Amino acid sequence: MTSRNSGSIFLRGHEVVEIAEKLRYNNSQNFIRVFERINGTTPGEFRTSRAALKSHGSLAVEED
């Protein structure tokens, strides 16, 4: 998993700290900065916007 494709894991209920650890960031704040630089939004904003889209049926999300 890379910072680029980490967005989809937020939709599966993982916390930012867990994802940062899996990507081997020493600090979750560093991960948040990189995520925002790549995606143009923070992980929290990403999760909120995607959850809203999903609840309205506007986003096809692959479930595990």
Summary of the structure (lengths in Angstrom):
residues: 64
radius of gyration: 11.6
end to end distance: 16.0
largest distance: 36.2
contacts: 148
relative contact order: 0.18
helix: 56%
strand: 0%
